[in-house]
Amino acid sequence: MALFDIFQRRRPIRDNRELAEFIDGNAAFLIQKAIYEYSRARAGHYSKVLFKEPEFHKAVEVSRWRAFPLGLAMVAEIADGVLRPRSGADPLRDFDTLVAVVLSVFDRYPVPDVLGTEVWQELRADLERRLRQISLHPVKRALEVPEQYATLYFDLMPIHEKLRGRDFETTHNYLKVTLCNIHDELTKRIEGQPLAQLAAVG
Protein backbone atom coordinates (compact mmCIF):
# COMPACT_ATOMS: atom_id res chain seq x y z
CA MET A 1 0.00 0.00 0.00
CA ALA A 2 1.24 3.47 -0.87
CA LEU A 3 1.00 4.77 2.69
CA PHE A 4 3.74 7.40 2.51
CA ASP A 5 3.01 8.65 -1.01
CA ILE A 6 0.47 11.11 0.39
CA PHE A 7 3.29 13.13 1.96
CA GLN A 8 4.66 14.05 -1.46
CA ARG A 9 3.99 17.51 -2.90
CA ARG A 10 0.33 17.91 -3.76
CA ARG A 11 -0.12 18.03 -7.53
CA PRO A 12 -3.20 18.50 -9.70
CA ILE A 13 -5.02 15.31 -10.65
CA ARG A 14 -5.41 15.29 -14.42
CA ASP A 15 -5.93 11.67 -15.45
CA ASN A 16 -6.77 8.19 -14.22
CA ARG A 17 -3.22 7.28 -13.34
CA GLU A 18 -2.99 10.23 -10.96
CA LEU A 19 -6.46 9.50 -9.60
CA ALA A 20 -5.40 5.91 -8.91
CA GLU A 21 -2.34 7.14 -7.00
CA PHE A 22 -4.54 9.46 -4.96
CA ILE A 23 -7.00 6.68 -4.10
CA ASP A 24 -4.24 4.20 -3.29
CA GLY A 25 -2.27 6.51 -0.99
CA ASN A 26 -5.27 7.85 0.87
CA ALA A 27 -6.93 4.47 1.31
CA ALA A 28 -3.69 3.09 2.76
CA PHE A 29 -3.32 6.06 5.08
CA LEU A 30 -6.95 5.93 6.20
CA ILE A 31 -6.71 2.25 7.12
CA GLN A 32 -3.19 1.89 8.47
CA LYS A 33 -2.96 5.01 10.61
CA ALA A 34 -5.78 3.96 12.90
CA ILE A 35 -4.64 0.33 13.08
CA TYR A 36 -1.15 1.28 14.23
CA GLU A 37 -2.11 4.17 16.48
CA TYR A 38 -5.00 2.33 18.09
CA SER A 39 -2.82 -0.73 18.73
CA ARG A 40 -0.10 1.44 20.30
CA ALA A 41 -2.62 3.26 22.47
CA ARG A 42 -4.18 0.03 23.69
CA ALA A 43 -0.79 -1.58 24.38
CA GLY A 44 0.43 1.48 26.27
CA HIS A 45 3.94 1.12 27.69
CA TYR A 46 4.17 -2.37 26.20
CA SER A 47 3.62 -1.25 22.60
CA LYS A 48 7.30 -1.55 21.58
CA VAL A 49 7.42 -5.07 22.92
CA LEU A 50 4.09 -5.99 21.39
CA PHE A 51 5.01 -4.77 17.91
CA LYS A 52 8.10 -6.98 17.95
CA GLU A 53 6.08 -10.12 18.61
CA PRO A 54 5.75 -12.25 15.43
CA GLU A 55 2.17 -13.25 16.25
CA PHE A 56 1.10 -9.65 16.73
CA HIS A 57 2.92 -8.55 13.57
CA LYS A 58 0.98 -11.21 11.66
CA ALA A 59 -2.28 -10.02 13.23
CA VAL A 60 -1.54 -6.46 12.09
CA GLU A 61 -0.80 -7.69 8.57
CA VAL A 62 -4.08 -9.60 8.47
CA SER A 63 -5.95 -6.53 9.73
CA ARG A 64 -4.49 -4.06 7.29
CA TRP A 65 -4.89 -6.23 4.21
CA ARG A 66 -8.44 -7.24 5.12
CA ALA A 67 -9.29 -3.60 5.80
CA PHE A 68 -7.59 -2.18 2.70
CA PRO A 69 -10.58 -2.93 0.40
CA LEU A 70 -12.80 -1.06 2.87
CA GLY A 71 -10.45 1.90 2.61
CA LEU A 72 -10.59 1.73 -1.18
CA ALA A 73 -14.39 1.65 -1.09
CA MET A 74 -14.59 4.65 1.24
CA VAL A 75 -12.13 6.77 -0.74
CA ALA A 76 -13.87 5.71 -3.96
CA GLU A 77 -17.14 7.00 -2.57
CA ILE A 78 -15.45 10.27 -1.70
CA ALA A 79 -14.10 10.45 -5.26
CA ASP A 80 -17.56 9.74 -6.67
CA GLY A 81 -18.98 12.54 -4.53
CA VAL A 82 -16.44 14.98 -5.93
CA LEU A 83 -16.56 13.80 -9.54
CA ARG A 84 -20.23 12.96 -10.09
CA PRO A 85 -21.44 16.59 -10.04
CA ARG A 86 -18.72 17.36 -12.59
CA SER A 87 -19.44 14.37 -14.83
CA GLY A 88 -20.32 14.75 -18.49
CA ALA A 89 -23.31 13.60 -20.47
CA ASP A 90 -22.88 9.96 -19.44
CA PRO A 91 -22.37 9.79 -15.65
CA LEU A 92 -22.77 5.98 -15.58
CA ARG A 93 -19.89 5.60 -18.00
CA ASP A 94 -17.80 7.87 -15.82
CA PHE A 95 -18.75 5.84 -12.77
CA ASP A 96 -17.78 2.59 -14.50
CA THR A 97 -14.42 4.20 -15.16
CA LEU A 98 -14.04 5.04 -11.45
CA VAL A 99 -14.82 1.42 -10.56
CA ALA A 100 -12.19 0.22 -13.03
CA VAL A 101 -9.63 2.63 -11.56
CA VAL A 102 -10.26 1.44 -8.01
CA LEU A 103 -10.09 -2.23 -8.98
CA SER A 104 -6.84 -1.54 -10.83
CA VAL A 105 -5.42 -0.25 -7.54
CA PHE A 106 -6.45 -3.44 -5.78
CA ASP A 107 -4.99 -5.56 -8.58
CA ARG A 108 -1.58 -3.88 -8.43
CA TYR A 109 -0.87 -5.74 -5.17
CA PRO A 110 0.15 -9.39 -5.08
CA VAL A 111 -1.82 -11.80 -2.92
CA PRO A 112 -0.78 -11.19 0.71
CA ASP A 113 0.82 -14.28 2.20
CA VAL A 114 -1.17 -13.84 5.41
CA LEU A 115 -4.47 -14.16 3.53
CA GLY A 116 -4.01 -16.48 0.57
CA THR A 117 -5.51 -16.42 -2.92
CA GLU A 118 -9.04 -17.53 -2.04
CA VAL A 119 -9.55 -14.87 0.63
CA TRP A 120 -7.95 -12.18 -1.56
CA GLN A 121 -10.30 -13.01 -4.42
CA GLU A 122 -13.27 -12.91 -2.06
CA LEU A 123 -12.20 -9.47 -0.83
CA ARG A 124 -11.93 -8.25 -4.42
CA ALA A 125 -15.42 -9.51 -5.24
CA ASP A 126 -16.78 -7.82 -2.11
CA LEU A 127 -15.01 -4.58 -3.06
CA GLU A 128 -16.52 -4.61 -6.54
CA ARG A 129 -19.98 -5.23 -5.07
CA ARG A 130 -19.57 -2.29 -2.70
CA LEU A 131 -18.33 -0.07 -5.50
CA ARG A 132 -21.33 -0.91 -7.69
CA GLN A 133 -23.69 0.05 -4.86
CA ILE A 134 -22.29 3.58 -4.68
CA SER A 135 -24.04 4.64 -7.90
CA LEU A 136 -27.42 3.43 -6.61
CA HIS A 137 -27.89 6.30 -4.15
CA PRO A 138 -27.40 10.08 -4.17
CA VAL A 139 -23.99 11.49 -3.33
CA LYS A 140 -23.33 11.38 0.42
CA ARG A 141 -21.60 14.00 2.49
CA ALA A 142 -18.05 12.94 3.33
CA LEU A 143 -18.82 12.47 7.02
CA GLU A 144 -21.68 10.09 6.14
CA VAL A 145 -19.53 7.77 4.02
CA PRO A 146 -18.02 5.68 6.86
CA GLU A 147 -21.41 4.86 8.40
CA GLN A 148 -21.65 1.42 6.79
CA TYR A 149 -17.94 0.65 7.13
CA ALA A 150 -17.02 1.76 10.65
CA THR A 151 -18.13 -1.38 12.48
CA LEU A 152 -16.52 -3.68 9.92
CA TYR A 153 -13.29 -1.72 10.22
CA PHE A 154 -13.31 -1.59 14.01
CA ASP A 155 -13.89 -5.33 14.21
CA LEU A 156 -10.69 -5.88 12.21
CA MET A 157 -8.47 -4.19 14.80
CA PRO A 158 -5.67 -6.56 15.90
CA ILE A 159 -6.66 -6.21 19.54
CA HIS A 160 -8.79 -8.77 21.36
CA GLU A 161 -12.40 -7.61 21.51
CA LYS A 162 -12.38 -7.80 25.34
CA LEU A 163 -9.59 -5.20 25.44
CA ARG A 164 -11.10 -2.72 23.00
CA GLY A 165 -13.29 -0.97 25.53
CA ARG A 166 -15.69 1.68 24.30
CA ASP A 167 -13.48 2.87 21.47
CA PHE A 168 -15.81 2.43 18.51
CA GLU A 169 -16.98 6.05 18.47
CA THR A 170 -13.39 7.28 18.51
CA THR A 171 -12.59 5.16 15.46
CA HIS A 172 -15.80 6.20 13.72
CA ASN A 173 -15.00 9.87 14.30
CA TYR A 174 -11.46 9.34 13.00
CA LEU A 175 -12.90 7.98 9.75
CA LYS A 176 -15.28 10.93 9.45
CA VAL A 177 -12.60 13.56 9.97
CA THR A 178 -10.06 11.88 7.71
CA LEU A 179 -12.56 11.37 4.90
CA CYS A 180 -13.61 15.01 5.11
CA ASN A 181 -9.96 15.98 4.72
CA ILE A 182 -9.58 13.61 1.77
CA HIS A 183 -12.67 15.15 0.17
CA ASP A 184 -11.26 18.64 0.57
CA GLU A 185 -7.89 17.67 -0.86
CA LEU A 186 -9.36 15.92 -3.89
CA THR A 187 -11.61 18.88 -4.58
CA LYS A 188 -8.61 21.22 -4.57
CA ARG A 189 -6.48 18.94 -6.73
CA ILE A 190 -9.04 18.56 -9.53
CA GLU A 191 -10.25 22.17 -9.44
CA GLY A 192 -9.80 23.69 -12.87
CA GLN A 193 -8.33 20.50 -14.34
CA PRO A 194 -9.54 19.04 -17.68
CA LEU A 195 -11.35 15.97 -16.38
CA ALA A 196 -12.16 14.44 -19.77
CA GLN A 197 -9.27 12.03 -19.33
CA LEU A 198 -10.98 10.66 -16.23
CA ALA A 199 -13.68 9.28 -18.52
CA ALA A 200 -11.39 6.66 -20.05
CA VAL A 201 -9.26 4.12 -18.26
CA GLY A 202 -5.60 4.71 -18.95
C-alpha positions as CSV (number, residue, x, y, z in Angstrom):
1,M,0.0,0.0,0.0
2,A,1.2,3.5,-0.9
3,L,1.0,4.8,2.7
4,F,3.7,7.4,2.5
5,D,3.0,8.7,-1.0
6,I,0.5,11.1,0.4
7,F,3.3,13.1,2.0
8,Q,4.7,14.1,-1.5
9,R,4.0,17.5,-2.9
10,R,0.3,17.9,-3.8
11,R,-0.1,18.0,-7.5
12,P,-3.2,18.5,-9.7
13,I,-5.0,15.3,-10.6
14,R,-5.4,15.3,-14.4
15,D,-5.9,11.7,-15.4
16,N,-6.8,8.2,-14.2
17,R,-3.2,7.3,-13.3
18,E,-3.0,10.2,-11.0
19,L,-6.5,9.5,-9.6
20,A,-5.4,5.9,-8.9
21,E,-2.3,7.1,-7.0
22,F,-4.5,9.5,-5.0
23,I,-7.0,6.7,-4.1
24,D,-4.2,4.2,-3.3
25,G,-2.3,6.5,-1.0
26,N,-5.3,7.9,0.9
27,A,-6.9,4.5,1.3
28,A,-3.7,3.1,2.8
29,F,-3.3,6.1,5.1
30,L,-7.0,5.9,6.2
31,I,-6.7,2.3,7.1
32,Q,-3.2,1.9,8.5
33,K,-3.0,5.0,10.6
34,A,-5.8,4.0,12.9
35,I,-4.6,0.3,13.1
36,Y,-1.2,1.3,14.2
37,E,-2.1,4.2,16.5
38,Y,-5.0,2.3,18.1
39,S,-2.8,-0.7,18.7
40,R,-0.1,1.4,20.3
41,A,-2.6,3.3,22.5
42,R,-4.2,0.0,23.7
43,A,-0.8,-1.6,24.4
44,G,0.4,1.5,26.3
45,H,3.9,1.1,27.7
46,Y,4.2,-2.4,26.2
47,S,3.6,-1.2,22.6
48,K,7.3,-1.6,21.6
49,V,7.4,-5.1,22.9
50,L,4.1,-6.0,21.4
51,F,5.0,-4.8,17.9
52,K,8.1,-7.0,18.0
53,E,6.1,-10.1,18.6
54,P,5.8,-12.3,15.4
55,E,2.2,-13.2,16.2
56,F,1.1,-9.6,16.7
57,H,2.9,-8.6,13.6
58,K,1.0,-11.2,11.7
59,A,-2.3,-10.0,13.2
60,V,-1.5,-6.5,12.1
61,E,-0.8,-7.7,8.6
62,V,-4.1,-9.6,8.5
63,S,-6.0,-6.5,9.7
64,R,-4.5,-4.1,7.3
65,W,-4.9,-6.2,4.2
66,R,-8.4,-7.2,5.1
67,A,-9.3,-3.6,5.8
68,F,-7.6,-2.2,2.7
69,P,-10.6,-2.9,0.4
70,L,-12.8,-1.1,2.9
71,G,-10.5,1.9,2.6
72,L,-10.6,1.7,-1.2
73,A,-14.4,1.6,-1.1
74,M,-14.6,4.7,1.2
75,V,-12.1,6.8,-0.7
76,A,-13.9,5.7,-4.0
77,E,-17.1,7.0,-2.6
78,I,-15.5,10.3,-1.7
79,A,-14.1,10.4,-5.3
80,D,-17.6,9.7,-6.7
81,G,-19.0,12.5,-4.5
82,V,-16.4,15.0,-5.9
83,L,-16.6,13.8,-9.5
84,R,-20.2,13.0,-10.1
85,P,-21.4,16.6,-10.0
86,R,-18.7,17.4,-12.6
87,S,-19.4,14.4,-14.8
88,G,-20.3,14.7,-18.5
89,A,-23.3,13.6,-20.5
90,D,-22.9,10.0,-19.4
91,P,-22.4,9.8,-15.7
92,L,-22.8,6.0,-15.6
93,R,-19.9,5.6,-18.0
94,D,-17.8,7.9,-15.8
95,F,-18.8,5.8,-12.8
96,D,-17.8,2.6,-14.5
97,T,-14.4,4.2,-15.2
98,L,-14.0,5.0,-11.5
99,V,-14.8,1.4,-10.6
100,A,-12.2,0.2,-13.0
101,V,-9.6,2.6,-11.6
102,V,-10.3,1.4,-8.0
103,L,-10.1,-2.2,-9.0
104,S,-6.8,-1.5,-10.8
105,V,-5.4,-0.2,-7.5
106,F,-6.5,-3.4,-5.8
107,D,-5.0,-5.6,-8.6
108,R,-1.6,-3.9,-8.4
109,Y,-0.9,-5.7,-5.2
110,P,0.2,-9.4,-5.1
111,V,-1.8,-11.8,-2.9
112,P,-0.8,-11.2,0.7
113,D,0.8,-14.3,2.2
114,V,-1.2,-13.8,5.4
115,L,-4.5,-14.2,3.5
116,G,-4.0,-16.5,0.6
117,T,-5.5,-16.4,-2.9
118,E,-9.0,-17.5,-2.0
119,V,-9.6,-14.9,0.6
120,W,-8.0,-12.2,-1.6
121,Q,-10.3,-13.0,-4.4
122,E,-13.3,-12.9,-2.1
123,L,-12.2,-9.5,-0.8
124,R,-11.9,-8.3,-4.4
125,A,-15.4,-9.5,-5.2
126,D,-16.8,-7.8,-2.1
127,L,-15.0,-4.6,-3.1
128,E,-16.5,-4.6,-6.5
129,R,-20.0,-5.2,-5.1
130,R,-19.6,-2.3,-2.7
131,L,-18.3,-0.1,-5.5
132,R,-21.3,-0.9,-7.7
133,Q,-23.7,0.0,-4.9
134,I,-22.3,3.6,-4.7
135,S,-24.0,4.6,-7.9
136,L,-27.4,3.4,-6.6
137,H,-27.9,6.3,-4.2
138,P,-27.4,10.1,-4.2
139,V,-24.0,11.5,-3.3
140,K,-23.3,11.4,0.4
141,R,-21.6,14.0,2.5
142,A,-18.1,12.9,3.3
143,L,-18.8,12.5,7.0
144,E,-21.7,10.1,6.1
145,V,-19.5,7.8,4.0
146,P,-18.0,5.7,6.9
147,E,-21.4,4.9,8.4
148,Q,-21.7,1.4,6.8
149,Y,-17.9,0.6,7.1
150,A,-17.0,1.8,10.6
151,T,-18.1,-1.4,12.5
152,L,-16.5,-3.7,9.9
153,Y,-13.3,-1.7,10.2
154,F,-13.3,-1.6,14.0
155,D,-13.9,-5.3,14.2
156,L,-10.7,-5.9,12.2
157,M,-8.5,-4.2,14.8
158,P,-5.7,-6.6,15.9
159,I,-6.7,-6.2,19.5
160,H,-8.8,-8.8,21.4
161,E,-12.4,-7.6,21.5
162,K,-12.4,-7.8,25.3
163,L,-9.6,-5.2,25.4
164,R,-11.1,-2.7,23.0
165,G,-13.3,-1.0,25.5
166,R,-15.7,1.7,24.3
167,D,-13.5,2.9,21.5
168,F,-15.8,2.4,18.5
169,E,-17.0,6.1,18.5
170,T,-13.4,7.3,18.5
171,T,-12.6,5.2,15.5
172,H,-15.8,6.2,13.7
173,N,-15.0,9.9,14.3
174,Y,-11.5,9.3,13.0
175,L,-12.9,8.0,9.8
176,K,-15.3,10.9,9.5
177,V,-12.6,13.6,10.0
178,T,-10.1,11.9,7.7
179,L,-12.6,11.4,4.9
180,C,-13.6,15.0,5.1
181,N,-10.0,16.0,4.7
182,I,-9.6,13.6,1.8
183,H,-12.7,15.1,0.2
184,D,-11.3,18.6,0.6
185,E,-7.9,17.7,-0.9
186,L,-9.4,15.9,-3.9
187,T,-11.6,18.9,-4.6
188,K,-8.6,21.2,-4.6
189,R,-6.5,18.9,-6.7
190,I,-9.0,18.6,-9.5
191,E,-10.2,22.2,-9.4
192,G,-9.8,23.7,-12.9
193,Q,-8.3,20.5,-14.3
194,P,-9.5,19.0,-17.7
195,L,-11.4,16.0,-16.4
196,A,-12.2,14.4,-19.8
197,Q,-9.3,12.0,-19.3
198,L,-11.0,10.7,-16.2
199,A,-13.7,9.3,-18.5
200,A,-11.4,6.7,-20.0
201,V,-9.3,4.1,-18.3
202,G,-5.6,4.7,-19.0
